[in-house]
Amino acid sequence: MSADYHFVTSWNVQGTIEEVADILEDVDALAIWWPSVYLDVRILKPGDEKGLGKVVSLFTKGWLPYTLRWSFEVIESHCPHGFKIRASGDFDGIGEWKLTQRGDIAGVIYDWRIRADKPLLKVLSPILKPLFGANHHWAMNEGFKNLQLELRRRRGEENVPLPSSPTWPHRSQGTKTNRQAV
């Protein structure tokens, strides 16, 4: 088994693709609405008006007690129908968000093809690939739950629960958490 991974995540949320695209493309807010995964997010280069060329540095984690440092560049933008990123750092590859509208449901597909380059993941992938895959699925499930909460918040709904906090102890990089922002 190699350190290559391919994940396809599918979400259906009540709302429009424009609402979902606004949230997914607002990388400044990732650590606020998806704090269980995004510990620190910094825009290194803003890109053009469609986000093309935007470069972002990230410090992330999943359920397992390890963190990842990586960055991405937006290499395609089809707003509000999605965008494609090129990732590099602790893993390298391509991720593509695809959004479709079906009535009052926004369909969201994330196609993520990466190679783990973090030494721990690279060495342990042959043995622990299913566990690392489960960690990714946990992170995406957190994203699905928190996206639904963020949609409610942005629509002005009152008493929306806070999103999940990160698991396992981690060091914050000074980024405000959702609890500080609300």
N, C-alpha and C positions, 0 to 999 in steps of 0.2 A: 504494500500500500504506500502510495506517495503522500506528500503533504498538499496535494491538490484537492480542492473542495468545490462542489457545485450545489447551491441551494436555490430553490424557487419557493418563494413565500407568496401566498395569495390572501388578501384581505377583502372583505366586503363591508363597507361602512355606509351608514345613513348620511347622505350629503352629496355635494357636487364635487367633481374633479377639481374645480377651481378652488374650493375650500381646502381640499386635501393637498393640492399642489402648493398653495400658500404656506401651509404648515411644513411640508417636507422641504421646501426650498428656503425656508427661514432658518438657516443653520445657526444663527445667533441664539435661537430659542431651543435648540435640541437639548441642552443640558437642563433646561427648565421643564419641558414637557415629557422628556424621556430620560430622567436622571438615573434610573436604574442601570443604564447602559452608557450614556454619554456623560463622563465626568468633567471633561474640559473640551471646549470647542473654540478655535480661534481662526478667524478669516485672515489668511495671509495675503490674498489678492482678491479684490471684489468681482472681477470679471465684467462682462458687458451688461447691458440692460436686461438680457434674457438669462444672465447667470453664466453664460458660456465663458470658460477660462477661469472661473472662480476656483481658488485654491484654498483648502481648509485643512488645518491641523487638528487632530483629534486624540484624545486620551479616553479609551473606552474599556469596558469590562462586561462580562456576562455573569452567570450564576457562579461559575467556578472561580477560585481565588487567584486569578492572574489578570493582568491588565495588558492592553495593547496600545502602542503608539503608532499612529499611521496618519496619512494625509490623503486627500483626494483632490482631483481636478475635474471640473465639469467639462466633458469633451463633446457632449451633444445636449441640446435643449429643444424640447418640443412642447413647451408650456402651452396649456396646462395638461398636456397628455403624457408628461414625464420627462426624464432626463437620464443621461448616462454619465457615469464617473469612472475615472481610472484611479485605482488605489495603489499606494506604495507605502513601504515601511515594514511593520511586523507582518504584513501580508501584502501581496501584490495581485492585482487583477482588475476585473471590470464588474461594475454593478450597474444595473439598469432598472429604473422605476418606470412602470407603464401604468397609466391611469385610463380607465374607460367608464363611461356613464351608461347605466342601464336603469332607466326610470329615475327613482330617487335614491339609487344605490351607486356609490362610487366604487368601482372595482380597482384594486391596487395589486399589482404583481411586482415583486422585487426578484430579479434574476441576478445572482451573485456568484461569480466564478473567480475563485482566488487560489493562490498558493501561499501556504503559511511559511513565512521567512523568519519569524521569531524563533530563536534557537530551541526553546523549550517545546514549542508546537511542532517544529520541524522534526526533532528527534523522537518525540512521543507519538506523532501522527500514526505511524504504522501500528501501534498498540492501542492508542486511545482515540482513534478517529471517530468511532460512534459516540463517545463521550463529548468530544469537541463539537460534533454535529448537534447533539442534544443541547449543548450550551448555546449554540447559535439559534436553535429553535426557541429556547427559553427567551433569549433577547428579543427575537422578533415577536413573540407572543406579548412581551411587555410593551413593545412598540404599538401593537394593535390595540391593546387595552388603553394605553396612554393617548394614542391618537384620538380615540373616541372621546376621552375626557377633554382633550384639548379642543376638539370641535365644539363640544358643549360650552366650554369656557369662552371661546371666541365668539360664540353666538349670544353671549351675555346671560347664560343660564346661571342661576344662583345655586349656592351650596353644592358645587361640583367637588367630589372627593379629590384629594391630592394624589398625584401619581406615586408609584412605588419608589422607595429609596433603593440605593445600591445594596447588594448583598455583600457580605464580608467586609472587613475594614479596608479602607483605601485612603490615599492621601489626596485631598482636594488640591487643585492647582489655583485656587483663588476665584474660581468661577462661582457665581451665585447659584444656589440650588433652588429648586422649585419652592421649597418652604420659605426661602428668603424672598422670593419674587412675589409670592401671593400675599 
